[in-house]
């Protein structure tokens, strides 16, 4: 079994990877359509009704521009974030001043067929990942179980370059790609102070890692008009973006949710202690290729 990408929300972000998410939910080895790492799996509208989009094509230019502008601060690379999707969650921080980032991702839980937790640390030019494997079927999957080393595995940069599962691109600092998502908004209106609702065409947000390509394909025409809600902080910066995704095949309806906080106040990621580091084995790269 291989894990195809770190997509989620979630990625990115989220939320994490279709193949593993399918194993975690069904115990099968066949990948399903997945979104980045809400845990609730609910696609129900906000009780206030703010998630209901207005008339199709009724784009409020000022509202859309406010959403686009709300992602500008993300490019400075100093924030904390969370991402969530069905059965997967991610949280972490990006700290461009120190050229570092950290992301903790969990797919499934101890009661799932398969649970995988990753702690990814990037301090340029190095990267490490700590893997925790659990769930009912883990003992029967030695290729995964044997990666449960209890230590951080140092990653060979030449083997993870361009790998969206294990690498981090310091030229693209947003794990969720919210700027691309706001650009793809097709219908939006302001619903309150700092709150917005409308629809987004995720098929046009190819720069975003929040949606797996398999999910966009599975959604078909529905991908062109997914309901969303957004919230900005008092400074006009994006603090929360939630996109409602209908059920597709064996994937249940879900909310793909991304949050941002601590703009300008994130902390640098820390290198793991030397006595807690081993070199990553070939099996790790094979799993995440």
N, C-alpha and C positions, 0 to 999 in steps of 0.2 A: 504494500500500500504506500502511496506517495501523497504528500500534501501539496496541493497545487499552488496555493497562494495565500497570503496573509490578509485576506480581504474581509471581510466581514462583514460591521459596524458593522472595519473597522474597520474594519475595518472594515479607512482604514480605514476602523478604522473600521475595520476594523478590520460577524463579525471576524469566525476567523478564516477557516478554510473548508471548502465544500466537502472534500473527501473525508476528513476527520469528523466534520460535523455530522455527516451521514452515518458514520460508524457510531458516533456518540448517541445519536437519536434512535437508530434502528439496529445497530449491531452488524449491519451488512457492510461489505467492502465496496459497494457502489457509491460513487459520489452523487450528491444531490445539489440543487441550486441553493446557494446560501448567501446571506448578506453579512456584512461586517457586524463585528461584535459591536428589542429590549428584553430583558430577561423574562418579562411577563409573557411575551409572545403575543400580546394583544395588539390588534390593529383598530381597536375601538376609538372613536373620536373623543377629543377632550370634552369633559362634561359641560363645559361652557359653550360648546358648539363652535369654538374658534377654529377647529380643524376643517370645517366644511368650506371648501373653496367657493368663490363667487362664480359668476357666469364665465363660461369658458372663453379664454382669450381676453378677459377684462384685466389687463395688466395696468396696475397703478405705477407709473414711471417713477415717482418719488419713492414709493415703497420698495420697488425692486432695487433702486439705486442705494437706498439705505441698507438693504441686505448685502449687496455687493460690497459696499464700503465697510460693512461690519467685519469683513474678513481681512482687512488690510493689516491689522495688528498681528494677525497670525504669522504673516511673513517675517516679522521681526524675530520669531523663533524663541519666545520666552513665555511659556504658559504650561498649565497642566490640562489634561484632557481625560475624558472617558468615552468609550464607545460600547454599544450593546446591540445585540440581535438575538434571535432565537437560540437559546442554549449556549451563548458565548458572551463574554464580557472582556473589556480591556481598559486599562487605566495607565497613566504614566505622565511623563513630563518631557518637554523639549527645552533645551537650554543652549541656544546658539552661542552666547558669549563664551561658553566653555567648550563648544563643539561636542556636546554630549546629549544623550537622550536615554530614556528608560521606558519600557513598556512591559506590563504584566498582563498576560492573556490567559483566560481560562475557558475551556470548552467542555461542556458537560459538568457532572459532579460525581461524587462517590457512588451514587445510585444509578448512574448511567451505565450503559454497556462499556463505554470508554470515556475516560476523563483525561484531559491533557492540560497541564498548566505550564506556561513558559514565562520566564523572567529574562527579558532581553535587555542587555546593557550595552550602550555604545559610547565610548569615549575615544574620539578620533585620535589615532587611526585604528583602534582596536574595538572588537566586539566580542561579547560573551553571551551564552544562553544557559540557563538552568532549567532542566526539564523534570517535571513530575508527572508520572503516569499512574492512573488508577482506573477504577471501574470494574465491572464484573468480568469483562472479557480480556482484560490486560494480561492476566497470567498465561493466556493462550496465544499471545502475540509477542514472541520473544524479541523480534526486531525492534519493537517499541519499548518493551519492558526493560531491555538491556541498556537503554539510554537513561534510565532512571538512576543516575549516578550519585545524586545528592550533592553535586558540585557544579560550579560554573564551567562550561565547556568553551574554551577559547576558539574563536572562529578564524579560519584562514580567509583573509579578505579577497584573495584571488579566486576563492571558490564560492563566495557569496555576492560578488559584484553583480548588480542587476537582479539579485534574488529578493523578491518582495516579501518572502517569508522571514528571512533572517537578517537582511541588510537594512540599512537606513540611509537615505539620500539626504545629505545636509543642504542640497540645493532645492529640495522639495520638503519643506519642514512640517507640513500639515499631514498627520497620519490619515485623516479622514477626507481630505480634498474638498473642504467645504466651499472654497472659492469657486471651484468648477460647478458645484451643485447650485450655488446662488446664481451663477451665470445662466444656468439651465432652467431657471424659474420661468414658467409660462403664464402664470396667473397668481397675483398676490394682492393683498389688501392689508392695511393696518387695522388690527382689531382692538388695540388698546395702547397704553403707554409702553413702547418698546416691544410690542407683540405683533406678530404677523401670521397670516395663514394664506394658503393658496395651493398651487400644484406645481410640480417640477417634472421635467422630461429627463429622466436619468439616462436615457439612451444617448443624450447629448453631453453627459458629464463623464466623458471617457478619461479625463484627467483625475477623476476622483477614485479613491480606493475603497469607498464605502460600499460599493456594489460590485459583486462578482459578475463577470461577463456572462456566466451560465444563468444567473438569475435574471439579468436583463433580457437574455434570449427567451427564457421560459415565460417571462411576463408578456412578451409580444407587444401588441399595441398598448396594453395597460401601462407599460413602462413610460409612455409619453405623457402620462397625466396622473402622477401619484400625489395624493394629498400630503401636505406638510404643515407644520407649525414651527415658528422660530421665535426666539426671545433674545433681545439685546440688553446689555447692561447699561447703566446710566451714562456711560461714556460712548454708547453706540457700538460697542464691540459684541460680536456674536457670543452668546453664553449657552444657547441650547438650540439644536436643530433636530426635529423628529420627523421622520418620513414614514408614512403608513404604507405597508406592502401587503397586497392581497396574497392569499394562499396560491401556491403553484405546485401541482403534482403532489408529492409527499411532504413538501415544505409548508408548514402552517402559516397563516397570516401572522404578521409581526410588525413591530415598530422598530425601525433602525434609528437609534438615538445617539447623538454626539453632544458632548458638553465641553465647554472651555472655561477655565478659571485662572486666577492668579497671573493675569497678564503682567509681564514685567517683573514678576516676583517668584518665578520658578527657581528651583535650586539645581545645581549641577549634579549629574549622575556620578556615582562613585565607582571606581574600579573595584572589583571583588578582591578580597585578600588573597595573596599569592598562594597560601596553603589551602585555599578553597577552589583552585583552578586546575583543570586538566585540559589537554588538547582534545578537540572534538574528533570523534572517530568517523570513519567513512560512512557508517550507517546513518549518522545524523544528516549529512549532506544528501544522501540518497532519499531519505524520508521527505525532506523539504525541497527537493529539486523541482 
